[in-house]
Amino acid sequence: MPLSSSSTSSTKSIRRAASELERSDSITSQRFMGRRQSLIEDARKEREAAAAAAEAAEATEQIVFEEEDGKALLNIFFTLRGSKTTALSRTLKVFETFESKIHHLETRPCRKLKDNLEGLEYFVRCEVHLSDVSTLISSVKRNAEDVKTTKEIKFHWFPKKIADLDRCHHLVTKFDPDLDQDHPGFTDPVYRQRRKMIGDIAFGYKHGQTITRVEYTEEEINTWREVYSTLRDLYSTHACSEYLEAFRLLERHCGYSPDNIPQLEDVSCFLRERTGFLLRPVAGLLSARDFLASLAFRVFQCTQYIRHASSPMHSPEPDCVHELLGHVPMLADRTFAQFSQVFTQGFHSTSRAGKLQYIFYFTLYWFTVEYGLCKQNGEVRAYGAGLLSSYGELVHSLSDEPEVREFDPETAAVQPYQDQDYQPVYFVSESFSDAKEKFRAYVAGIKRPFSVKYDPYTSSVEVLDNPLKIQGGLEGLKDELKVLTDAIGVLS
Ligand SMILES: [Fe+2]
């Protein structure tokens, strides 16, 4: 059954991004609410706002590394002259007054003081509430000389260990059937109760646990069957070869069939063996930040409930149809899995001031993972989950109607997108490897204070912010190269 609109669950990624912005307090984010505005124009305004913010920060010296709980880490230098201890005790009293937690304190003889006065230079690294930073610095200035703070850029907290994903479950309620009057299930209390019940599985889930199975009702299976059967007929002529291969395996090993909605636990085990990806249940539309943060660990946050029976070909929010038919088969391909993870490269080091850059990541995600096309054997095929889970847009994307451009991250990142109708523009990649390398080159061109590296042995993300850490990574790389060199020697 063709769709009259492409506003399917596959629109969720950009909604995630937009919802993030809506929660933000910046002027830029409010402007971005009108999604069809020129991104380039917004970029100009963003730069102006960032410059003004930087100027203000310079003036007040509120330069901190913000933590999730509203605390800030502050590095502060100051000088106390003379040998009397009163200045020291008064200064330390300031830290006590603001209930700051001192992480590090060291001193050295001061060589800058005039008139041969003795004194000490102090360095204090402390944790203080974000709202107290400015006042604390002012108070220290009243007691000490030459007060300086180091320049640090504000970054959001992000998960470093895979278990940290238990904290990455912030939902966006905009498309919740309890709140959104346009949701097909808004007037159906039975559906809403069912959705809540399945959602509770996700709320109670912790990393490492087995995902609780859902016994789907006959009505839910009928909905699945209608979408599954309709799309399956189209895949052989429209889906890329990697998708077709994975779909065949999923039907053979994971219970993919018109009469059965696959269980997330089974699919997760299948993906782990194929590409190392894991699924974890999520109760609804996840915030964009949490969603991308999960991909860095090769974890895909996956809804478990299904769309309303009255609207089998349309859902305003993500559901298991979109995840299982759109995303999962592609995550079973090694190259695409690598691309999905690389996609988060650079994301972590996007500072709070770089909100528009953050949006560019999601726009690129939109035009690749959700709506990407690729070339195969002289034909154009679909690999985007938004296409492969939407009959209407899948047909539209490979028709003569839309404009199809070569994938170029610089262009795609600022291309206005459409979330209420079919995309007027798609981007076609030569291959996933080609798209991955182009994306890497794009990220490499973005000025960032640090990079991150995923360690598969510890399932953790390491911040590469000093040469020693990079050297450690190179040691591991050398070991892997030796293994491969040995393998070549054995074969030759
Ligand atoms: Fe999606």
Boltz pocket constraint, residues with backbone or C-beta under 6 A from the ligand:
constraints:
  - pocket:
      binder: B
      contacts: [[A, 9], [A, 10], [A, 12], [A, 13], [A, 322], [A, 326], [A, 327], [A, 370], [A, 385], [A, 386]]
      max_distance: 6.0
